[in-house]
Amino acid sequence: MHRFYIDIRRDKSDRLLQGIERVTPALEKAMAGEELSYDDGIQLMREENLFLLGAAADSLRKKNSGNTVTFVCSYYLNYTNICAASCPLCAFYRKGQEADAYTLTIEQLLARARIAVNDLGATELHIVGGFHPKLGLDYYERMIISIKKEFPHVCIKALTPAEIFFISKLTRNSVKEVLSRLKDSGLDALPGGGAEIFHEQSRNLIVRGKCSGEEWLDTARQAHEIGLRSNCTMLFGHIEKPEHIVDHIIRIRELNKDTNGFTTFIPLKFSLENTELEQKHMIQRESPSTYDLRVIAVSRILLSDVLNNISVYWIALGKKLAQVALHYGGNDLVGTAFSEEIFKATGKHNVTSTEELINLINEINRQPAQRDTFFNVLRRF
């Protein structure tokens, strides 16, 4: 029997694995502390026993992050749903003529920020929206300056690399100029959205009017180079192939080796309802839970020792599967996500509180901790 497998079986939490003897060479390498190649990642996605894969990912999670499960008290501010893009994956965007199309004024944004901070105790404002074709750079500068003036100690995590790239093209400023001006206005960090899936074979079918994968990565790189850290995401469970999952994760890994600018990796399960992909019958159903857990486990294993935080997005997975995912390599529950609108547009009406997140973590015998945007623990429970 393989040495690392004996080590895994010594952990009482892995008793389900008794009797499983075969492991792939890729998993042997991972547990020996070696960096995995693209081919190794494909092997884990296609061949590895799911329970053994999960046990290995959980072992790496424990080594890198301990038994603490973190979350941030965050409030989502979606400043507009008007978007120049028309991505088949999205149920949120509007073109401007619809009755429910909107763009918030600076005062409306401030009013919501007051609710977030004063009433709900948010330490982070997560600000994203559509690619509005008529908003100039001054709108985003005034938004950040106004919020920061009233709430100087609240972290403003705003505008994904995809939004930054769009604003750059729209305003005819370089990406670096846009990032620098927003940082000077008080921007603290970038969310990780808009990455979707980098591989063109899938991306070209689910994205329309958005930056390429390489442009997303280059924008993130430039943000890191001027001292702005960011999250990174991957949308899975649509039309992608295992090769596309592995390609995406390795591209994130290689960039983070250069910049160390990513705070966490968030695999986002695709939500089908109300999207063009559903309406055109390109996808019949959402991915099974076994696939979701495999993606999260492979994410942990491929990113091990390069990006140690793997966030479980409970809004898309559901709370019970999110608890299971914390045994498959996850160490973070993202956050409270008060007022989240994008997944809500696909029929995911999940709400939570800090108390519920604490209970979810306690139920699986982990240590709950509230963190800030940059994974500094603020308090333990």
C-alpha positions in Angstrom: 0.0 0.0 0.0 1.2 3.5 -0.8 2.9 5.4 2.0 0.8 8.6 1.7 -2.4 6.5 1.7 -1.5 5.0 5.0 -1.0 8.6 6.3 -4.4 9.6 5.1 -6.0 6.6 6.7 -4.6 7.5 10.1 -7.0 10.4 10.2 -10.2 9.2 11.8 -12.2 11.5 9.5 -11.2 9.3 6.5 -12.5 5.9 7.6 -14.7 5.8 4.5 -11.6 5.2 2.5 -10.8 1.8 4.1 -10.5 -0.8 1.4 -9.6 1.6 -1.4 -6.1 0.7 -2.5 -5.5 2.2 -5.9 -4.4 5.8 -6.3 -3.2 7.7 -9.4 0.4 8.7 -9.7 -0.9 12.3 -9.8 -2.3 12.0 -6.3 0.9 10.4 -5.1 2.8 13.4 -6.4 0.5 15.8 -4.7 0.8 14.2 -1.3 4.5 14.1 -1.7 4.5 17.9 -2.0 5.3 18.0 -5.7 3.7 20.5 -8.0 1.3 18.9 -10.5 1.3 19.3 -14.2 -1.6 19.8 -16.6 -1.6 16.1 -17.4 -1.7 15.3 -13.6 -4.7 17.6 -13.2 -6.5 15.8 -16.0 -5.8 12.5 -14.3 -7.4 13.8 -11.1 -10.5 15.1 -12.9 -11.0 11.9 -14.9 -9.7 8.9 -13.0 -9.3 9.5 -9.3 -11.7 8.0 -6.8 -13.8 10.9 -5.5 -13.5 9.9 -1.8 -9.8 9.5 -2.0 -9.5 12.7 -3.9 -11.5 14.5 -1.2 -9.4 13.0 1.6 -6.2 14.2 -0.1 -7.6 17.7 -0.6 -8.8 17.8 3.0 -5.4 16.7 4.2 -3.8 19.6 2.2 -6.4 22.0 3.5 -5.5 21.0 7.1 -1.8 21.4 6.4 -2.2 24.8 4.8 -5.1 26.4 6.7 -5.6 24.4 9.8 -9.2 23.8 11.1 -10.3 27.4 10.9 -13.1 28.2 8.5 -13.4 31.9 7.7 -16.0 34.3 6.3 -16.2 38.1 5.8 -19.2 40.3 6.7 -19.8 41.6 3.2 -22.6 43.6 1.5 -23.1 43.4 -2.3 -23.7 46.7 -4.1 -24.7 46.1 -7.7 -24.6 49.6 -9.1 -26.2 48.7 -12.5 -27.7 45.8 -14.4 -27.4 47.5 -17.7 -24.7 45.8 -19.7 -23.1 46.2 -23.2 -22.3 42.4 -23.1 -24.9 39.8 -23.7 -23.4 36.7 -22.2 -25.5 33.5 -22.6 -24.5 32.5 -19.1 -26.0 35.5 -17.4 -29.5 36.1 -16.1 -28.7 39.5 -14.5 -28.0 41.8 -17.5 -30.5 44.2 -19.1 -30.1 46.4 -22.2 -31.7 49.5 -20.7 -35.2 49.5 -22.2 -36.6 46.9 -19.7 -38.8 48.1 -16.8 -36.4 46.5 -14.3 -33.2 48.1 -15.8 -31.5 50.4 -13.3 -28.4 52.4 -12.5 -27.9 53.7 -9.0 -26.9 57.3 -8.3 -24.1 58.1 -5.9 -26.6 59.0 -3.2 -28.4 55.7 -3.7 -25.1 53.9 -3.4 -24.3 55.8 -0.2 -27.8 55.0 1.3 -27.2 51.3 0.7 -23.6 51.6 2.1 -25.1 53.1 5.3 -27.4 50.1 5.7 -24.5 47.8 5.1 -22.2 49.3 7.6 -24.5 50.9 10.2 -27.2 48.3 10.4 -25.6 45.1 9.3 -22.0 45.6 10.4 -20.4 45.0 7.0 -16.6 45.4 6.9 -16.5 44.9 3.1 -18.5 46.5 0.3 -18.4 44.2 -2.7 -19.3 46.4 -5.7 -19.9 45.0 -9.2 -22.3 45.6 -12.0 -22.9 45.4 -15.7 -20.7 47.0 -18.5 -22.7 50.2 -18.6 -22.0 51.8 -22.0 -22.5 55.4 -20.8 -20.8 55.7 -17.4 -17.5 57.5 -17.5 -14.6 56.9 -15.2 -15.7 59.9 -13.1 -18.8 57.9 -12.0 -16.6 55.2 -10.5 -14.2 57.7 -8.9 -17.0 59.6 -7.3 -18.6 56.4 -6.1 -15.4 55.3 -4.3 -14.5 58.7 -3.0 -18.0 59.3 -1.6 -18.2 55.9 0.2 -14.6 56.1 1.5 -15.2 59.7 2.9 -18.1 58.5 5.0 -16.7 55.1 5.8 -12.9 55.3 5.8 -12.4 52.0 7.6 -14.6 49.9 5.3 -12.9 47.9 2.6 -14.1 48.8 -0.9 -13.7 45.7 -3.1 -15.0 46.9 -6.4 -14.9 46.3 -10.1 -13.8 42.9 -11.5 -10.9 42.7 -13.9 -13.5 42.3 -16.7 -15.2 45.6 -15.6 -11.8 47.4 -15.4 -11.0 46.2 -18.9 -14.3 47.4 -20.3 -14.0 50.8 -18.6 -10.5 51.1 -20.1 -11.8 50.5 -23.6 -14.8 52.7 -23.2 -13.0 55.7 -21.8 -9.8 55.2 -23.9 -7.6 55.0 -20.9 -5.0 52.3 -20.4 -5.8 49.6 -17.9 -3.0 50.9 -15.7 -4.4 54.4 -15.8 -7.9 53.2 -14.8 -6.6 51.1 -11.9 -4.3 53.9 -10.7 -7.0 56.5 -10.7 -9.4 54.2 -8.8 -6.7 53.3 -6.3 -6.1 57.0 -5.7 -9.8 57.4 -5.1 -9.7 54.8 -2.3 -10.2 51.4 -4.0 -8.8 48.7 -1.8 -9.1 45.5 -3.8 -10.8 43.8 -6.8 -13.4 41.1 -6.8 -12.6 38.0 -8.9 -15.6 37.8 -11.2 -15.7 37.9 -15.0 -13.0 35.2 -15.3 -15.7 32.6 -16.2 -13.6 29.9 -17.9 -10.4 31.0 -19.7 -10.3 28.3 -22.4 -11.6 29.7 -25.7 -13.4 26.5 -26.7 -15.9 27.0 -23.8 -15.5 30.7 -23.3 -16.6 31.6 -26.8 -19.9 29.8 -26.3 -20.8 31.2 -22.9 -19.4 34.8 -23.1 -20.4 37.5 -25.6 -18.9 41.0 -25.5 -16.5 40.4 -22.6 -12.7 40.3 -22.4 -10.8 37.2 -23.3 -9.2 35.0 -20.6 -5.8 36.4 -21.4 -7.1 40.0 -21.1 -8.6 39.1 -17.7 -5.3 37.7 -16.5 -3.3 40.7 -17.8 -5.7 43.1 -16.0 -5.4 41.2 -12.8 -1.6 41.2 -13.2 -1.5 45.0 -13.6 -3.7 45.4 -10.5 -1.3 43.3 -8.5 1.7 45.2 -9.8 0.3 48.5 -8.4 -0.5 46.9 -5.0 -4.2 46.0 -5.5 -4.9 42.5 -4.4 -7.9 40.5 -5.8 -9.9 37.4 -5.7 -10.0 35.0 -8.6 -12.9 32.8 -9.7 -13.8 30.0 -12.1 -17.3 29.3 -13.4 -17.9 25.6 -13.8 -20.7 23.2 -14.4 -21.8 24.5 -17.8 -20.3 23.2 -21.1 -16.7 23.0 -20.1 -14.5 19.9 -20.3 -12.1 18.6 -17.6 -9.3 20.0 -19.7 -10.7 23.5 -19.4 -11.0 23.3 -15.6 -7.4 22.3 -15.3 -6.2 24.9 -17.8 -8.0 27.6 -15.9 -6.6 26.6 -12.5 -3.1 26.3 -13.7 -3.2 29.8 -15.4 -4.3 31.2 -12.0 -1.5 29.3 -10.3 1.2 30.6 -12.7 0.1 34.2 -12.4 0.0 34.0 -8.6 3.6 32.6 -8.6 4.6 35.9 -10.3 2.5 38.4 -8.3 1.2 36.7 -5.1 -1.7 39.0 -5.6 -4.7 36.7 -5.3 -6.3 36.3 -1.9 -8.5 33.3 -2.6 -9.7 31.1 -5.4 -13.5 30.8 -5.7 -14.9 28.0 -7.9 -18.4 29.2 -8.8 -21.1 26.6 -9.7 -23.1 27.7 -12.8 -26.7 28.5 -12.1 -28.9 27.6 -15.1 -32.3 29.2 -14.5 -33.3 32.3 -16.6 -30.1 32.2 -18.8 -29.9 32.0 -22.6 -28.0 28.7 -22.1 -31.2 27.3 -20.6 -33.6 28.9 -23.1 -31.7 27.6 -26.1 -31.4 24.1 -24.5 -27.6 24.2 -24.6 -27.6 22.8 -21.1 -30.3 20.6 -19.7 -29.5 20.6 -16.0 -27.0 21.9 -13.5 -23.9 19.8 -12.6 -24.3 17.0 -10.0 -22.9 17.4 -6.5 -20.2 14.8 -7.1 -18.8 16.9 -10.0 -18.9 20.1 -7.8 -16.9 18.4 -5.1 -14.4 17.0 -7.5 -13.8 20.5 -9.0 -13.3 22.0 -5.5 -10.9 19.2 -4.5 -8.8 19.4 -7.6 -8.6 23.2 -7.1 -7.1 22.7 -3.7 -4.7 20.1 -4.9 -3.5 22.0 -8.0 -3.1 25.3 -6.1 -1.5 23.8 -3.0 1.3 26.0 -1.6 0.7 28.7 -4.2 -2.8 29.9 -3.2 -3.9 28.5 0.1 -7.4 29.8 0.4 -10.2 28.0 -1.4 -13.5 29.6 -1.0 -16.8 27.7 -1.0 -19.6 29.8 -2.5 -22.6 28.7 -0.5 -25.0 30.9 -2.5 -24.5 28.7 -5.6 -23.9 25.4 -3.9 -26.5 25.6 -1.2 -25.6 25.5 2.5 -25.6 21.7 3.0 -23.4 21.0 0.0 -21.2 23.9 1.1 -20.6 22.1 4.4 -19.6 18.9 2.5 -17.3 21.0 0.3 -15.4 22.2 3.4 -14.3 18.5 3.7 -13.1 18.6 0.0 -10.5 21.3 0.3 -12.5 24.4 1.2 -11.4 26.6 4.1 -13.6 29.7 3.6 -17.3 30.4 3.2 -16.8 33.7 1.3 -19.1 35.8 3.4 -22.6 37.0 4.3 -23.1 38.4 0.8 -26.0 40.6 2.0 -28.1 42.0 -0.9 -26.5 39.7 -3.6 -28.4 40.2 -6.9 -26.6 38.3 -9.6 -27.2 34.7 -8.5 -30.6 35.8 -7.2 -31.5 36.5 -10.9 -31.0 32.8 -11.6 -33.5 31.8 -8.8 -30.9 31.3 -6.0 -32.7 33.2 -3.2 -30.2 32.3 -0.4 -29.9 34.6 2.5 -27.8 34.1 5.7 -26.4 35.9 8.8 -23.2 35.7 10.6 -24.9 33.6 13.2 -26.0 31.0 10.6 -22.5 30.8 9.1 -21.0 30.3 12.5 -23.5 27.4 13.1 -22.8 25.9 9.7 -19.1 25.7 10.6 -19.7 24.5 14.2 -21.9 21.7 12.9 -18.9 20.2 11.1 -16.6 20.6 14.1 -14.5 23.4 12.6 -13.4 26.7 14.1 -15.5 29.7 12.8 -13.6 33.0 12.3 -14.7 36.3 10.9 -12.0 37.7 8.6 -11.4 40.9 6.7 -11.0 41.1 2.9 -7.3 40.1 3.1 -7.9 37.0 5.3 -6.7 38.6 8.6 -8.8 37.1 11.4 -10.9 39.7 13.2 -12.5 37.5 15.8 -13.1 33.8 16.6 -16.2 32.3 17.9 
